Amino acid sequence: MEETYDFVIVGAGSAGCVLANRLSADGKNTVLLLEAGPRDTNPWIHIPLGYGRLFVDSKINWGYSSEPEPHLNGRRIYNPRGKVLGGSSSINGLIYIRGQPEDFDDWRAGNRGWSWAEVLPYFKRAEDQARGADEWHGTGGPLAVSDCCDPHPLCEAFIDAAEQAGFPRNPDFNGATQEGAGYYQLTSRRGRRCSAAVAYLRPALRRPNLRVVTEALTSRILFEGRTASGVEYRAHGALTTAKARREVIVAAGALATPPLLQRSGVGPADLLKRLGITPVLAHEGVGRNYHDHLQVRVALRCTQKITLNDDMVSLGRKVAMGLRYALLRKGMLTIGAGYAGGFFRTPLAEDHRPDIQSHFLVFSLDKMGEALHPFSGFTASSCQLRPESRGEVMATSPDPEAPPSIRANFLATEKDRRVNVEGLKLIRRILAAPAMQRFIAKEHEPGEHVRSDDEILAYCRERGSTIYHPSGTCKMGDDPLAVVDHRLAVRGLERFRVVDASVMPQVPSGNTNAAVIMIAEKASDMILGTA
Ligand SMILES: Cc1cc2nc3c(=O)[nH]c(=O)nc-3n(C[C@H](O)[C@H](O)[C@H](O)COP(=O)(O)OP(=O)(O)OC[C@H]3O[C@@H](n4cnc5c(N)ncnc54)[C@H](O)[C@@H]3O)c2cc1C
């Protein structure tokens, strides 16, 4: 079968949904959006706390695993990714963070148009901020951003403890300054998840010039010479060729975009040779510069039965939680991955910028996706915001169903090791402040016996894991490893762009969904020529 559209977009995730909406908005262009996963009908997608249930659900989650990580004691690190309309924004922790202005000013090197001043309007255009518009925030955009549910005594204690430890209270991490402790805002509206599919795709679905095909796995990009002419995809047993009159845009995410390019003949020469793929363009950068945020957690036993762990073992409390949500859209079911948290400077921070982020959770468990601890527990984590370590993502076979080889190379540099150790010490310093102490019966993990820097580093290696922000695998720039230019056009090829977390030259200092949505907002203007 063969079809023709103006634009063919691969992947209906955070970026793909934005592009599908914006490129079809004026009715002039025909747009095809292809998504490997199903529609977002699973009810747990739309209830924020459902996050925990989606974590390992293979129907809507690619559930990747890394190769053994050399600096994490050879462990394979689980890496969930959304495989559903909305992509990872349908299974993520809902935290709304943009990063630091300096992140984007750094992107600006080699990438005209990406400074903080130039990207802020796109963050604002995307946003529907429940607190109202101001210098930093927008209203009336598709993406709902709102305050989390009610204050929680443990979160209050964490924020007070941070103040006692010398860090400011911060009511808005996306405002004048990122530094300090406070509550996270979430991409939710009235207690329901606002994924990119809810925000951008649903309002556009009735447009006659937009076609969305779910359960459609794009197997490769088609080229005529060096021009992308369309894609080949398999849906419901049929293999279809979709031609693109104007452009093919890949938005499959930082772990799926490089293997798709590589299978299509765009990638490192030796890889293409090894896999027997005819090269379209040998490019060493495709799949390199992979990096992510490593998270290390401190789990605590609580002196009071006020944690989600306690709710989940009590039928009465679970019923009350369900009723409170059903009637008022409030309570524990409205919380995402982090309730409170903060951005802090360790002694290694080189300038005035926080170098670690903390997520404070009112529950505890051994591993994300597993059952909560049977005791009252809560968690405070540390993650290094600007890691130096770099890895790679490579196709393992021409078969589009074959999972890629993923190597994050966490903790490969001395600086990353030291910042992670200092980050954990800083979190412990906050937990040791008087406001928090009355809630702590005992440190469950790493435990009191883990004290010296060497012991803490050993703990990071044994228990550290991703916080799900893979980035940079088809980076934007003007150096030899840069895959796309500042307009996100793939270098050396025509009518072909990448628009997703892969193009980030460096991961922003925080959670990545808002930045990906900003990238796609800006890309749509560049594609339509309205920038
Ligand atoms: C568990 C988890 C928690 C997170 N928590 C947060 C958080 O709290 N706050 C935050 O800001 N960020 C968070 N993130 C990160 C954030 O959600 C991602 O950075 C962002 O969604 C990435 O957007 P993307 O468009 O690059 O990729 P994705 O949203 O992953 O979209 C890629 C899409 O492409 C599809 N696709 C892939 N290959 C193909 C193919 N061959 N054919 C067709 N379709 C294909 C995928 O199925 C997917 O739908 C989290 C992520 C995860 C997984």
The ligand as an SDF file (V2000), in Angstrom:
LIG
                    3D

 53 58  0  0  0  0  0  0  0  0999 V2000
    8.9940    6.5270   33.9360 C   0  0  0  0  0  0  0  0  0  0  0  0
    9.3170    7.9130   33.4710 C   0  0  0  0  0  0  0  0  0  0  0  0
    9.2040    8.9870   34.3530 C   0  0  0  0  0  0  0  0  0  0  0  0
    9.4880   10.2760   33.9320 C   0  0  0  0  0  0  0  0  0  0  0  0
    9.2090   11.3150   34.7580 N   0  0  0  0  0  0  0  0  0  0  0  0
    9.2900   12.5710   34.2760 C   0  0  0  0  0  0  0  0  0  0  0  0
    8.7960   13.6530   35.0350 C   0  0  0  0  0  0  0  0  0  0  0  0
    8.2560   13.4890   36.1300 O   0  0  0  0  0  0  0  0  0  0  0  0
    8.9010   14.9100   34.5080 N   0  0  0  0  0  0  0  0  0  0  0  0
    9.4930   15.1290   33.2850 C   0  0  0  0  0  0  0  0  0  0  0  0
    9.6080   16.2910   32.8790 O   0  0  0  0  0  0  0  0  0  0  0  0
    9.9750   14.1080   32.5540 N   0  0  0  0  0  0  0  0  0  0  0  0
    9.8410   12.8350   32.9960 C   0  0  0  0  0  0  0  0  0  0  0  0
   10.2300   11.7950   32.2190 N   0  0  0  0  0  0  0  0  0  0  0  0
   10.9070   12.0850   30.9360 C   0  0  0  0  0  0  0  0  0  0  0  0
    9.9810   12.6230   29.8430 C   0  0  0  0  0  0  0  0  0  0  0  0
    8.7080   12.0270   29.9100 O   0  0  0  0  0  0  0  0  0  0  0  0
   10.6410   12.3710   28.4910 C   0  0  0  0  0  0  0  0  0  0  0  0
   11.8750   13.0730   28.4360 O   0  0  0  0  0  0  0  0  0  0  0  0
    9.8130   12.8280   27.2940 C   0  0  0  0  0  0  0  0  0  0  0  0
    8.5140   12.3200   27.3550 O   0  0  0  0  0  0  0  0  0  0  0  0
   10.5040   12.3510   26.0150 C   0  0  0  0  0  0  0  0  0  0  0  0
    9.7730   12.7850   24.9000 O   0  0  0  0  0  0  0  0  0  0  0  0
   10.1440   12.2850   23.4410 P   0  0  0  0  0  0  0  0  0  0  0  0
    9.1650   12.9020   22.5230 O   0  0  0  0  0  0  0  0  0  0  0  0
   11.5840   12.5040   23.2080 O   0  0  0  0  0  0  0  0  0  0  0  0
    9.9550   10.6860   23.4760 O   0  0  0  0  0  0  0  0  0  0  0  0
    8.7000    9.8260   23.9050 P   0  0  0  0  0  0  0  0  0  0  0  0
    7.7110   10.6510   24.6500 O   0  0  0  0  0  0  0  0  0  0  0  0
    9.2330    8.6230   24.5750 O   0  0  0  0  0  0  0  0  0  0  0  0
    8.0040    9.4570   22.5270 O   0  0  0  0  0  0  0  0  0  0  0  0
    8.5200    8.5820   21.5630 C   0  0  0  0  0  0  0  0  0  0  0  0
    7.3440    7.8740   20.9110 C   0  0  0  0  0  0  0  0  0  0  0  0
    7.7820    7.2420   19.7220 O   0  0  0  0  0  0  0  0  0  0  0  0
    7.2040    5.9580   19.6270 C   0  0  0  0  0  0  0  0  0  0  0  0
    8.0580    5.1410   18.7780 N   0  0  0  0  0  0  0  0  0  0  0  0
    9.3160    4.7270   19.0440 C   0  0  0  0  0  0  0  0  0  0  0  0
    9.7930    4.0150   18.0070 N   0  0  0  0  0  0  0  0  0  0  0  0
    8.8320    3.9840   17.0790 C   0  0  0  0  0  0  0  0  0  0  0  0
    8.7320    3.3950   15.7910 C   0  0  0  0  0  0  0  0  0  0  0  0
    9.7450    2.7180   15.2490 N   0  0  0  0  0  0  0  0  0  0  0  0
    7.5620    3.5450   15.0980 N   0  0  0  0  0  0  0  0  0  0  0  0
    6.5310    4.2680   15.6170 C   0  0  0  0  0  0  0  0  0  0  0  0
    6.5800    4.8320   16.8490 N   0  0  0  0  0  0  0  0  0  0  0  0
    7.7160    4.6980   17.5590 C   0  0  0  0  0  0  0  0  0  0  0  0
    7.1460    5.5040   21.0670 C   0  0  0  0  0  0  0  0  0  0  0  0
    6.2560    4.4370   21.2500 O   0  0  0  0  0  0  0  0  0  0  0  0
    6.7430    6.7830   21.7870 C   0  0  0  0  0  0  0  0  0  0  0  0
    5.3510    6.9200   21.8590 O   0  0  0  0  0  0  0  0  0  0  0  0
    9.9660   10.4900   32.6120 C   0  0  0  0  0  0  0  0  0  0  0  0
   10.0750    9.4270   31.7170 C   0  0  0  0  0  0  0  0  0  0  0  0
    9.7420    8.1430   32.1310 C   0  0  0  0  0  0  0  0  0  0  0  0
    9.8380    7.0110   31.1460 C   0  0  0  0  0  0  0  0  0  0  0  0
  1  2  1  0
  2  3  1  0
  2 52  2  0
  3  4  2  0
  4  5  1  0
  4 50  1  0
  5  6  2  0
  6  7  1  0
  6 13  1  0
  7  8  2  0
  7  9  1  0
  9 10  1  0
 10 11  2  0
 10 12  1  0
 12 13  2  0
 13 14  1  0
 14 15  1  0
 14 50  1  0
 15 16  1  0
 16 17  1  0
 16 18  1  0
 18 19  1  0
 18 20  1  0
 20 21  1  0
 20 22  1  0
 22 23  1  0
 23 24  1  0
 24 25  2  0
 24 26  1  0
 24 27  1  0
 27 28  1  0
 28 29  2  0
 28 30  1  0
 28 31  1  0
 31 32  1  0
 32 33  1  0
 33 34  1  0
 33 48  1  0
 34 35  1  0
 35 36  1  0
 35 46  1  0
 36 37  1  0
 36 45  1  0
 37 38  2  0
 38 39  1  0
 39 40  1  0
 39 45  2  0
 40 41  1  0
 40 42  2  0
 42 43  1  0
 43 44  2  0
 44 45  1  0
 46 47  1  0
 46 48  1  0
 48 49  1  0
 50 51  2  0
 51 52  1  0
 52 53  1  0
M  END
$$$$
